Amino acid sequence: MILTSMSTVGITALVPPELIFACGHMPLDVNNHVPSSAEHPVSKLCAWTATWREMLLQKRLQVDSLVVVAGGDCHNALADGQRVALGGIPAHFFFYPFDGDTDYMEAQMQRLVLHLGGEVDKAKFREVGLAKELGMRLEQMRIEGRISGADAFRILISFSDLCGDIPAFMEQLVPEKRHEEAKFRVGLIGVPPIYKDFHEVAESFGMHIAYDELPYEFLRLGGNSMAELAKSYAGYTFARSLGYRLDFLERELARRRVDGVIHYTQFACHHLLEDDVLRRRLDYPVLTVQGDMPGSTPEQVKLRLEAFSEMLGRAP
Amino acid sequence: MIGLDVGSTTAKAAYPEGKFRIVESRNWRELTDGIAPCDIVSTGYFRKSVPHKLAITEITAAAFGAREYFPDAEVIVDIGGQDTKVIDLRNNTFLLNDKCSAGTGAFLEFTAKYLGIQVSELGDLHMRAKKAAQLNSTCGVFAISEMISRMVEGASVEDVVAGMHYSFARRVAKLIPEADRIVLIGGTVKNRGLTAALEEVAGKRFLIPPAPQTVNALGALRYSEERP
């Protein structure tokens, strides 16, 4: 199916929003609706994908088409995306190159453009780029501890779809809360927590989240031409080899001067298998937490965060 | 000042004169008679639900408490009612298993209830076993099904209890890092059948303090003394 008129295009993970806007459509990151969802999917592995699957199939989330990121990132999305497609919602499957091949990336992007109608308004690349430049300034303020991690996360996580409206989104790029001095700086790696208040809970235990791994990818990748976009998005760390991702992580964690690392893992997500490797390689105290269903941060996760904060306080 | 550990099953208090008291969690008030909240350092699952001057997690309390008995401890394994915590004191890290009851005291209670015996009898039954029944399941609920199967096949209660302890031990042993001085704490550790199975599966001897279930209460007390 080829989209013609202006449509809402659901995305299941990072899909260059530049392309969706440039083709005249509105991206909608279905994941952004999961943490506050009350869905209880009957058949599930990962609650992230199962929840958006149910929301789409039950029409509680309306999209005209769904772009499923199936290669190199979320494996559960491949199955749940197909179930959505079988339920009658047009779906396009988008694959990242594991080896960073920019030709492959550009070919995937061209296929996506065809699905989106084939007409590209390159001025939109620049518009999204300007929003990301502004986002980068806010990210720098977070690194310097001038805005809270919760505030930064709220802004960064929305860079996957820019809320479907670039000018309106840019007007929202204002930090809400004044940052209070935290005892420790931590990096949050892995998929984003499925809990809607995770950053606030971490802050309540004296931890400033100075890095959100995946949302930062949403912000840092981009470009002003198809070739630039292909080169940039081919470096999407979550779709690349673990070694590539670890090299990147080490640089970011050092740049942000973190005292410790929280590795968030999602029940039934293949990224959980990477935990041992990450713990061995990263030269920081690492707390691994595992989440399952969306909602508020449960007590057993709060206990781990509190104990981690106490532990950082005991570190030599 | 006292250290008060209110856990999922029992509440423990450590008093400055070196005494300890243990009651069921719902009766925790008996431990604080005449003691002002400003003289209580709490820990355990209900640490924030009881009056306290300071509340610390069980992980920190365990680190301070175990040190009292074994100053050169490297790893602490705290087998509690609802979870199992493994604390590596060498690099200040910890792991918790609480998604599943199979490696926790709740699993032992579940088993004892099914067999119609007291949890306190499990250790002696284990020691009388002739051949531990083979239980392969890592899930507590499926393990009960397997126990039924083994008993239908003719295994004795003693053999089934021993098999259950080995199943439990295999699950906990996977969480324990390589170390020489490993301390076992928590009420479950009083079960000598379980500790024997754990030592056999892990292939090493563990250090067990005299009152393993009160270590966290003592740790809370020591924490308050070191960081008044």
Interface residues (C-beta under 8 A of the other chain):
Chain A: P285 V286 L287 T288 Q290 E299 Q300 L303 R304 E306 A307 E310 M311 R314 A315
Chain B: Y45 I56 T57 E58 I59 T60 A63 D83 N91 N92 T93 F94 L95 L96 D98 K99
